[in-house]
């Protein structure tokens, strides 16, 4: 989406429920990202039923980025093929996952720009 992102509604009262645990089907890196991001969304009262799927997708994209990085650390970013050196296939997967994670983070209000705006609003 182009243009300025709409302001997210600010929390009026702290949430009364507990922050949900990560779904059991998430990969380990995705669960780690959930544990990092979900409490902040929950604190801002933004982790509702309609945003859980977006958070799951965001966490999955972050996990793909990390998994691809581990593969490229192990194999190298350039691999030898019959036709000569080529960029590792994980590089393209990682680039796509990074782009998706960035877009989903913006949707969830998890970007540095959003945090900076919140600090100004809170001050």
SVG drawing of the C-alpha trace seen along z (x, -y; Angstrom):
<svg xmlns="http://www.w3.org/2000/svg" viewBox="-11 -15 43 45">
<polyline fill="none" stroke="black" stroke-width="0.4" points="0.0,0.0 1.4,-3.4 1.2,-6.6 1.0,-7.3 -0.1,-4.5 -3.1,-5.3 -2.6,-5.9 -3.3,-2.9 -5.8,-3.4 -4.2,-3.9 -5.1,-1.7 -7.6,-3.2 -7.4,-0.6 -4.8,2.1 -6.0,5.5 -7.6,7.7 -6.7,11.0 -3.3,12.6 -1.2,12.4 -1.9,15.5 0.9,18.1 2.2,18.9 0.4,21.5 1.9,25.0 2.3,25.4 4.7,22.4 8.4,23.2 10.8,22.5 12.1,19.2 8.5,18.1 7.6,18.9 10.5,16.8 9.3,13.9 5.8,14.3 7.2,14.2 8.9,10.9 6.2,9.2 2.9,10.4 3.4,8.9 3.8,5.4 0.7,5.8 -1.2,7.2 -0.1,4.3 -1.3,1.8 -4.6,3.8 -3.9,4.5 -3.8,8.3 -7.4,9.2 -9.0,12.1 -8.7,10.3 -5.0,9.6 -3.8,13.0 -3.5,14.4 -1.5,11.4 0.8,11.9 1.2,15.6 2.1,14.7 4.6,12.1 6.2,14.6 6.4,17.2 8.1,14.7 10.6,13.8 11.3,17.5 11.9,18.0 14.4,15.1 16.3,16.7 16.2,20.2 17.5,19.0 20.3,17.1 21.3,20.2 21.4,22.1 23.5,19.5 25.9,19.3 26.4,23.0 26.6,23.2 27.7,19.7 25.8,17.1 27.3,18.2 27.2,21.9 29.1,23.7 26.9,25.3 27.7,27.1 27.4,23.7 29.5,21.8 28.9,19.8 25.3,18.8 23.6,17.0 22.2,19.5 18.5,20.2 17.9,19.4 18.9,15.8 15.7,15.2 13.5,16.9 15.0,14.8 14.6,11.6 10.9,12.4 10.3,13.2 12.1,10.0 9.8,8.0 6.7,9.8 7.8,9.4 8.4,5.7 4.9,5.2 3.3,7.3 5.2,5.5 3.9,2.2 0.4,3.5 0.8,4.6 2.5,1.3 5.8,3.0 8.1,0.8 10.7,-1.6 8.8,-4.5 5.7,-3.5 7.6,-3.1 9.1,-6.6 5.6,-8.1 4.3,-6.4 7.1,-7.8 6.3,-11.3 2.5,-10.7 3.3,-9.4 5.6,-12.2"/>
</svg>
